[in-house]
Amino acid sequence: MKIAPKDRAVNIVIGAILFLFALICIYPLYFVAINSFSSPDEVTKGVYFLPRGITLENFDYVFETPLIFTGVIVSVSRTVIGTLLNVLFCGFLGYMVTVKDLPFRKWIYRMVVATMYFTSGLIPWYMLMVKINFKNSFLLYVLPGAISAFYVVLIKTYVESLPASLEESASLDGAGTLTIFFKIILPVCKPVLACVAVFGAVWQWNSWSDNMFLVTDAKLQTLQYLLYRMMQSASMSDAITGQTSIQPMAIRLTMTFITILPILLVYPFMQRFFVKGIMLGSVKG
Amino acid sequence: MKRTKLLSKTALLMAMILACTSCGNTPNDEDNSGSGSGDGKTVTLKVMSASTNPNGTGPMDNEVAKIIEQDVGIVMDLIPTTEQDCQQQLPALIASNDLPDVFFIPETDTMKYIDMMHQGGQILALDDYLEEYAPNMMSDPLAQASIELKKSTLSPDGKLYAIGMQRGTYDSGLQPVVGQFIRWDLYKELGYPELKDYDTDLLEVLAQMQELENENNEGEKVYAVGGWFGDAQGWGDWHITYNLAYAEGYTCLTPGDRILYSDIATNEVVETNAQTDKDSLFWRAVKWYNKAYQMGILDPDSFTQKQDQYEDKVKTGRYLYINPGWEIQSVHDYFDSTGQTDKGFTCLPPMTDDTDKFTLYRYYIAGQFNYGVSANCKYPEKAVSLLDWFSSYDNARICYDGPEGNHWETVDGVPTPKEEYLDIDRADPEIQKTEGLNIMDKLIGYGYGTIDPKTGTAIDLYSSSTQAIEKKMRTVHKDMLSHYGYDTMPEMYEALSPGGTIDMTVYNLGSLPEELQTLDASLQSYQFKNLFKCIMAKDDAEFEKLQDEYIDGLDAFKIDEIYEYWLGVAKQQQEELKPVISQAAEALGIE
């Protein structure tokens, strides 16, 4: 089919606008990347298009930070384990609150949803965590966040959109709750679970405040908190006495790059599930 | 069958919830008070220190820590924090009665936290331990002055609850923390025009400098003056609060509402309301920025940019006049990296028509960082010994520079840094990790530049010794010295500031009474909202109109009552603290 010149012009304009829009989205990431690989002095002067004075000096500095490798292990572990627990616990609870013969089903669901609107505040949260011995414990990173009301709502809505006959037929064949959940519900919930996994992983990877409040053990420091502190360590007094050799901007951008890289890698793989998962349940016919 | 399934579902759900809440440490893992035997043997103390150095986490095992262990039998298990983080952490720690053995108390609202802990019986009164366990503090007049100040200004019942660390000064005399820094190379190029006052001469010289250099090395626009007015209230107005006060030898006693100032030379309160007096430091600073705006030498971005954007411009040589002294190193680094080694900033001495003094040395008599000891600490005597260990001049030097022999040696009775020491990067994580240099800085009893009375040299040899200052001298410094005819920067500044160079302000005015607190908060936002309008006035007539409107508007916030309250408290403290100031001045050898 031949495209009319007028349509072609419109297409070009639309293409240009979309390209510009894509550029606006991508440029901040590109900016972070080129600055991370540029020499600290050049970063101070401003690097906008191509890396200048290409170097790994900034990464060297960041990776020389004490405990950094322990931090990576802790952060990766909390992300992997925390996300798995997130998916499993939210998935199971989300499914259970759809099971009509569960006693107090509606109340359980309402109590979970209520936590979206009312939070306990810092001090009660802190006291509770100390009380249940989560202080200086890895469990602090993965268990309190294992159930999130938002994910439960997301999963419940998705499970409700599935045909009831799926569960009924399995039940008729003698399958118990766990069998139905693991063998029937989980496989068909892949899109929404992938969506929860991405949300959960990003949240886990970026979290550091629980570390700041409750973890003093050097071996349990998360990468994010170490990097946060490293930025703060370029203090005013150090600058006055000329005792700091780092360029905070270069280090800040390098840290941002290191922080977003894993998430950038995860998104493309999960994207097809992600879009499907977040859209499902939004329209009911 | 159906009932069994139902039960199993409920049981599973319950098990899941239980799993969330039951797994954790065993209670014994988290005993927060000091552990160990304590009978002369080594004990471990948890110390929450105002330091974010990545090496300062967990049990310390570097060279400095080993000396501490050997001297006082303490292994420090460090918990790093900052002023801002601690303001969130401390209420949680207090609420759960979970304070570490030794802990930092934030600088903001210090008394509020001490009150909270005192009411809960969570903070230890240290008076009874000093005689036996704090020989260094008891024998040092500066530490004694600090203790007296803490008892009179940071105590609900006159007892000692906080020990102030980082007493003395950070300043070495090369330059002040805040001042009138100008591009000396351009000033020289202009033929050293006369600079007698801040309000006109300085602006005219800056305008001429901007004409001389209106682009940086990268071809970007250069302005003489800039600011970070786009930042939040309390920080965006930093220049207005501090630049002139420091430069003319005054201290703002109420930086929130900028109503009251004191004189560094006499330590007396300036009895005028700086908000309503058009000749006050506040209004002169506002007027100065307005004039700069009218002359086109104030970067127009100043009204929207934040501090980091301001810093980026400073670091690329886009301003010719800077107030924060801590920015100077970065711009000098930029000049060096671009081969412009002859360029540089120096701080102007006091302007003769305005004043005869300025703040070259800021002395923290009471100590800048407060530490308390938990009432739950099993070994309070060890906790006090630890704070006392840091309060010896010799130990302070060990913390900054390591033990004698490594990086420094005594030459003719004077601690002298080895030449190669001044070339190393003390921020190198590896050096910090193994040697422990400067990683416990906020716990050290004395600031970098404090002079050890025994040897007459600064505590931190790396940053503040004569050799270190000599190494930091640039062409511009040398030219400035030859222009004024002096040999060293401290000597020059002291000679050109006969009125005084040391700020020993110790006022702690606390909070306003409740009925005035809300009004003062509203007053501060009123000031922040309107002072920049005055700076942006197009001409003098508009400025005066806006200034009058501004001053008229202050009545709505009962400004006179607030002023009277502040003045009353300040005058009372002025009298009460006189003996302590004299004691500290005597200890420092200041007349």
Boltz contact constraints between the chains, C-beta under 6 A:
constraints:
  - contact:
      token1: [A, 41]
      token2: [B, 337]
      max_distance: 6.0
  - contact:
      token1: [A, 44]
      token2: [B, 315]
      max_distance: 6.0
  - contact:
      token1: [A, 45]
      token2: [B, 316]
      max_distance: 6.0
  - contact:
      token1: [A, 64]
      token2: [B, 429]
      max_distance: 6.0
  - contact:
      token1: [A, 65]
      token2: [B, 54]
      max_distance: 6.0
  - contact:
      token1: [A, 66]
      token2: [B, 54]
      max_distance: 6.0
  - contact:
      token1: [A, 66]
      token2: [B, 55]
      max_distance: 6.0
  - contact:
      token1: [A, 66]
      token2: [B, 429]
      max_distance: 6.0
  - contact:
      token1: [A, 66]
      token2: [B, 433]
      max_distance: 6.0
  - contact:
      token1: [A, 96]
      token2: [B, 13]
      max_distance: 6.0
  - contact:
      token1: [A, 101]
      token2: [B, 6]
      max_distance: 6.0
  - contact:
      token1: [A, 102]
      token2: [B, 9]
      max_distance: 6.0
  - contact:
      token1: [A, 122]
      token2: [B, 92]
      max_distance: 6.0
  - contact:
      token1: [A, 123]
      token2: [B, 92]
      max_distance: 6.0
  - contact:
      token1: [A, 123]
      token2: [B, 95]
      max_distance: 6.0
  - contact:
      token1: [A, 126]
      token2: [B, 92]
      max_distance: 6.0
  - contact:
      token1: [A, 126]
      token2: [B, 96]
      max_distance: 6.0
  - contact:
      token1: [A, 127]
      token2: [B, 96]
      max_distance: 6.0
  - contact:
      token1: [A, 130]
      token2: [B, 96]
      max_distance: 6.0
  - contact:
      token1: [A, 130]
      token2: [B, 98]
      max_distance: 6.0
  - contact:
      token1: [A, 132]
      token2: [B, 21]
      max_distance: 6.0
  - contact:
      token1: [A, 132]
      token2: [B, 24]
      max_distance: 6.0
  - contact:
      token1: [A, 133]
      token2: [B, 24]
      max_distance: 6.0
  - contact:
      token1: [A, 133]
      token2: [B, 25]
      max_distance: 6.0
  - contact:
      token1: [A, 133]
      token2: [B, 27]
      max_distance: 6.0
  - contact:
      token1: [A, 134]
      token2: [B, 24]
      max_distance: 6.0
  - contact:
      token1: [A, 135]
      token2: [B, 30]
      max_distance: 6.0
  - contact:
      token1: [A, 136]
      token2: [B, 30]
      max_distance: 6.0
  - contact:
      token1: [A, 137]
      token2: [B, 24]
      max_distance: 6.0
  - contact:
      token1: [A, 137]
      token2: [B, 25]
      max_distance: 6.0
  - contact:
      token1: [A, 139]
      token2: [B, 23]
      max_distance: 6.0
  - contact:
      token1: [A, 139]
      token2: [B, 24]
      max_distance: 6.0
  - contact:
      token1: [A, 143]
      token2: [B, 20]
      max_distance: 6.0
  - contact:
      token1: [A, 146]
      token2: [B, 20]
      max_distance: 6.0
  - contact:
      token1: [A, 177]
      token2: [B, 9]
      max_distance: 6.0
  - contact:
      token1: [A, 216]
      token2: [B, 79]
      max_distance: 6.0
  - contact:
      token1: [A, 218]
      token2: [B, 57]
      max_distance: 6.0
  - contact:
      token1: [A, 218]
      token2: [B, 58]
      max_distance: 6.0
  - contact:
      token1: [A, 229]
      token2: [B, 52]
      max_distance: 6.0
  - contact:
      token1: [A, 229]
      token2: [B, 54]
      max_distance: 6.0
  - contact:
      token1: [A, 230]
      token2: [B, 54]
      max_distance: 6.0
  - contact:
      token1: [A, 232]
      token2: [B, 52]
      max_distance: 6.0
  - contact:
      token1: [A, 232]
      token2: [B, 82]
      max_distance: 6.0
  - contact:
      token1: [A, 233]
      token2: [B, 52]
      max_distance: 6.0
  - contact:
      token1: [A, 233]
      token2: [B, 53]
      max_distance: 6.0
  - contact:
      token1: [A, 236]
      token2: [B, 326]
      max_distance: 6.0
  - contact:
      token1: [A, 237]
      token2: [B, 170]
      max_distance: 6.0
  - contact:
      token1: [A, 239]
      token2: [B, 326]
      max_distance: 6.0
  - contact:
      token1: [A, 239]
      token2: [B, 329]
      max_distance: 6.0
  - contact:
      token1: [A, 240]
      token2: [B, 326]
      max_distance: 6.0
  - contact:
      token1: [A, 241]
      token2: [B, 448]
      max_distance: 6.0
  - contact:
      token1: [A, 241]
      token2: [B, 463]
      max_distance: 6.0
  - contact:
      token1: [A, 242]
      token2: [B, 329]
      max_distance: 6.0
  - contact:
      token1: [A, 243]
      token2: [B, 426]
      max_distance: 6.0
  - contact:
      token1: [A, 243]
      token2: [B, 427]
      max_distance: 6.0
  - contact:
      token1: [A, 244]
      token2: [B, 427]
      max_distance: 6.0
  - contact:
      token1: [A, 245]
      token2: [B, 425]
      max_distance: 6.0
  - contact:
      token1: [A, 245]
      token2: [B, 427]
      max_distance: 6.0
